[in-house]
Amino acid sequence: MNRIGLTLMFAAVAITSQAATFTGVITDTMCGAKHGMMKNQPDDQCVKMCTKGQSYYALFDGTNVIKLSGPKTPAKFAAQKVKVIGTLDSKTNTIKVSSIEPADGK
């Protein structure tokens, strides 16, 4: 590959891997928007129990459930509205998390 080709390739990778801010509720990949599997339990407990099994932490943005990867930071925000800063991999529908904070800034 020549220099121009390599430069263009690295530029494309840099553009597609820009960090973005995503807002939604921390959930899990099994329950998504609705937590009905654990009756008489609050949503945050359902999320925590589901992620102990084969489910993963996710962000529900009102329409989509997007898997979150990275440290277990989402655990303390289970069932809360948050802002997630990270990079979306559209092929796997996964956000590589850089940080998570409450959506209201508290």
GIGINOR-V398512 format. One record per pair of residues at least 24 apart in sequence whose C-alpha atoms are under 6 Angstrom apart, sorted by the first residue. I is the first residue (numbers start at 1). J is the second residue. Records with the same first field share a line. If there is no record, write none. Layout:
I: J ; J
This chain:
17: 87
19: 86 ; 87
20: 85 ; 86
21: 84 ; 85
22: 83 ; 84
23: 82 ; 83
24: 59 ; 60 ; 61 ; 81 ; 82
25: 59 ; 60 ; 79 ; 80 ; 81 ; 82
26: 58 ; 59 ; 78 ; 79 ; 80
27: 57 ; 58 ; 59 ; 79
28: 56 ; 57 ; 58
29: 55 ; 56 ; 58
30: 55
32: 65
43: 79
44: 78 ; 79
66: 93 ; 94
67: 94
68: 94 ; 95
69: 96 ; 97
70: 97
